[in-house]
């Protein structure tokens, strides 16, 4: 039971971080009253790059490990996992489209400036729905098909991935070796 709680605590903490990045990007993009001016687009793009990098390097590998362990255990779970994979692909495509539009807006494209805020809000909604499904439906499926031993192995692998994703601590002397 502790392993289950630990796994979901990690995933939910990552979701909170991702939601905060999404909220900040949408808030910034919306400051122009529906128009995402060039300077705003240049401020939003790094946030989306950071969100994408965090998702791909830190969050998604944990989920893929869990999904791989679950696959083939339950027909209902497999249908849901397939639907989630399709939704994730749509979210990834929406992110790429939003980033392309923001790049055009940053370069002064007026049409892109007028539509990027609504597209970014749409991407946010798709990703929020995906995370909500992970925290509810996926969690129920996972808890019903995975054994305690599998949860322990998953948490161990999640912890290893988390440790690998963290930069090494800086030395007290500022990194200089003597």
C-alpha positions in Angstrom: 0.0 0.0 0.0 2.9 2.4 0.8 4.3 1.8 -2.7 1.0 2.7 -4.3 0.7 5.9 -2.3 4.3 6.8 -3.1 3.9 6.3 -6.8 0.8 8.4 -7.0 2.3 11.1 -4.8 5.2 11.5 -7.3 2.9 11.6 -10.3 0.5 14.0 -8.7 3.3 16.3 -7.6 4.5 16.3 -11.2 1.0 17.1 -12.4 0.8 20.1 -10.0 4.1 21.4 -11.5 2.8 20.9 -15.0 -0.5 22.6 -14.2 1.3 25.6 -12.8 3.4 25.9 -15.9 0.3 25.7 -18.1 -1.5 28.2 -16.0 1.4 30.7 -16.2 1.7 30.3 -20.0 -2.1 30.8 -20.6 -2.2 33.8 -18.2 0.8 35.4 -19.9 -0.7 34.8 -23.4 -4.0 36.2 -22.3 -2.6 39.5 -21.0 -3.1 41.2 -24.4 -6.9 40.9 -24.3 -7.1 38.0 -26.8 -4.0 39.0 -28.8 -0.6 37.5 -28.0 1.8 40.3 -28.9 5.3 39.5 -30.1 6.9 40.3 -26.7 4.4 38.1 -24.9 4.9 35.2 -27.4 8.7 35.4 -26.7 7.9 35.1 -22.9 5.5 32.2 -23.3 7.7 30.0 -25.6 10.3 29.2 -23.0 7.6 28.1 -20.6 6.2 25.7 -23.2 9.7 24.5 -23.9 10.3 23.9 -20.2 6.9 22.1 -19.9 7.7 19.9 -22.9 11.1 19.0 -21.6 9.8 18.2 -18.1 7.1 16.1 -19.5 9.3 14.1 -21.9 12.4 13.7 -19.6 10.8 13.4 -16.2 7.1 12.7 -16.2 6.4 10.6 -19.3 9.0 7.9 -18.7 7.4 7.1 -15.3 4.0 6.8 -16.9 5.3 4.7 -19.8 6.8 2.3 -17.3 3.5 1.9 -15.5 1.6 1.5 -18.7 4.0 -1.1 -20.0 3.5 -3.1 -16.8 -0.3 -2.8 -17.0 -0.7 -3.6 -20.7 -2.5 -6.9 -21.4 -3.9 -7.4 -17.9 -7.5 -6.1 -18.5 -9.4 -5.6 -21.7 -11.1 -2.5 -20.1 -7.8 -1.1 -19.0 -6.3 -1.7 -22.4 -9.1 0.2 -24.1 -8.6 3.1 -21.8 -4.8 3.0 -22.2 -5.2 3.1 -26.0 -7.6 6.0 -25.7 -5.2 7.9 -23.4 -2.4 7.3 -25.9 -4.5 8.8 -28.7 -5.4 11.8 -26.5 -1.7 12.2 -25.6 -0.8 12.2 -29.3 -3.4 14.9 -29.9 -2.0 16.9 -27.0 1.5 16.6 -28.4 0.3 17.8 -31.8 -1.6 20.7 -30.2 1.6 21.7 -28.3 3.6 21.7 -31.5 0.9 23.8 -33.3 0.8 26.2 -30.4 4.6 26.6 -30.4 4.7 27.2 -34.1 1.9 29.8 -33.8 3.8 31.5 -30.9 7.0 31.6 -33.0 5.1 33.2 -35.8 3.5 35.6 -33.3 6.9 36.4 -31.9 8.0 37.3 -35.5 5.1 39.7 -35.8 2.5 37.6 -37.6 -0.8 39.4 -36.8 -3.0 36.4 -37.6 -0.9 34.2 -35.3 -1.0 36.8 -32.6 -4.8 36.9 -32.7 -5.2 33.1 -32.5 -2.4 31.8 -30.3 -4.1 32.6 -26.9 -7.2 30.5 -27.8 -5.1 27.7 -29.2 -2.9 27.7 -26.1 -6.1 27.6 -23.9 -7.3 24.6 -26.0 -4.0 22.8 -25.5 -4.2 23.5 -21.7 -7.7 21.9 -21.6 -6.6 18.8 -23.4 -3.6 18.3 -21.2 -5.6 19.0 -18.0 -8.1 16.4 -19.0 -5.3 13.9 -19.7 -3.8 14.5 -16.2 -7.2 14.2 -14.6 -7.8 10.9 -16.3 -4.4 9.7 -15.2 -5.3 10.6 -11.6 -8.7 8.9 -11.7 -9.3 6.2 -14.3 -5.7 5.2 -14.8 -5.2 5.0 -11.1 -8.2 2.8 -10.6 -7.1 0.5 -13.4 -3.5 0.4 -12.1 -4.6 -0.4 -8.5 -6.8 -3.2 -9.7 -4.3 -5.0 -11.9 -0.8 -4.4 -10.4 0.5 -6.4 -7.5 2.3 -5.0 -4.4 5.5 -6.4 -5.8 5.0 -4.6 -9.1 4.2 -1.4 -7.3 7.4 -1.7 -5.4 9.4 -2.2 -8.6 7.6 0.7 -10.2 8.4 3.0 -7.3 12.0 1.9 -7.4 12.3 2.6 -11.1 10.5 6.0 -10.7 13.0 6.9 -7.9 15.9 5.9 -10.2 14.5 8.0 -13.0 14.0 10.9 -10.7 17.5 10.7 -9.4 18.9 10.5 -12.9 16.9 13.6 -14.0 18.3 15.7 -11.2 21.5 17.7 -11.8 24.4 16.8 -9.5 24.6 19.0 -6.4 27.1 21.9 -6.6 30.1 21.6 -4.4 30.4 24.0 -1.4 33.4 25.7 -2.9 31.6 26.7 -6.1 32.7 23.7 -8.1 36.5 24.3 -8.1 38.5 21.3 -7.2 41.7 21.7 -5.2 
